[in-house]
Amino acid sequence: MMIRQLCWGALVLSTLAGADTISTRPPVELNISSGLEPVCFYADQRYSKGSVITVGDQLFICEREKSFEQNGRLSWHLFPLKEEGRP
């Protein structure tokens, strides 16, 4: 009888101990610089602001889509070349 009470007591204590256990997930870190910044795409590749590519004989630069937006979308624009004799 005593062994039965000890087993019952151990079972109750282990159940109560398990009830106080709190499981938490590891914190989620949001890395802002990993894909949320605006980019330009060409040939399935990502290009950041200021990147220059050549398509045929023409140069393109990745810049703001709208000049008045500070944090808007980016798009490809013709690269401004200096003409000869002009500063």
N, C-alpha and C positions, 0 to 999 in steps of 0.2 A: 504494500500500500504506500509506503514511504517513497519508493522508487517512482511509482506512478505520479505522486504529487510533485516530486522533483522534476520529472519529465514535463508534466503539465505546466509547472512554473517556468521552466526553461523555454517552453514553447510560447507562453504568454509574454515573457520578457523579450524574446527575439522578435515577436510580432510588434510589440510596443517600440522596440528600438528601430525596427524597420519603418514604422509610421513616422518617426521623427526625421527620417532621412529626406533631404531635399536634393534633388538632382537639378543641375542647371546646365545649360548649354554654354559653350565658350562664347565670349562676346564677338559680335560681328563687326569687323572694321571696314569702313567704306573708304576705299582709296580713290579720292576724287580725280587723281591724275591718271587713272587707269581706264580710260574709255569714255568719260563723260565730257571731256573738252571737245569743242568743235574741231572737225578735221575735214580735209578734202579727200576724195577717193579717186584713184585712177588705176586701172588694170588690177582691181581687187586688192589694192594696197592703200594704206592710210598715210596721209601727208599732213603735217602740222602747218600752222600759219607761217608764211614766208618761204615755204618750199617752192622750188622752181623745177619744172619738167619741160622736156622737149617733145612736141608732137609734130612729126614731119619736120618742117623747117621753122616752126613757130615755138617761141617760149611762152609758158604760162606760169603764173604765180598764184599760190593759194592765199587769198585775202578775204577780208570781210565781204559778205554778200552785199550788204547795205552799209554805206560809209558812215551813217549816223548811229549805227548800233555798236555798242562796245563789247557785247558778249553774245552776238548772234551767230548765225550760220556762216560757214566759209564756203567759197566757191572759187573756181578757176577763172582768172582774168588774164587778158593779154599782158605780157611782160613789157613794161615801158622801156624801150631802148632809146638811148641818146642818139640824136642825129649828129652827123659829122658837122663840126663847126659850131655846135651849140653846147653850152656848158651843162 
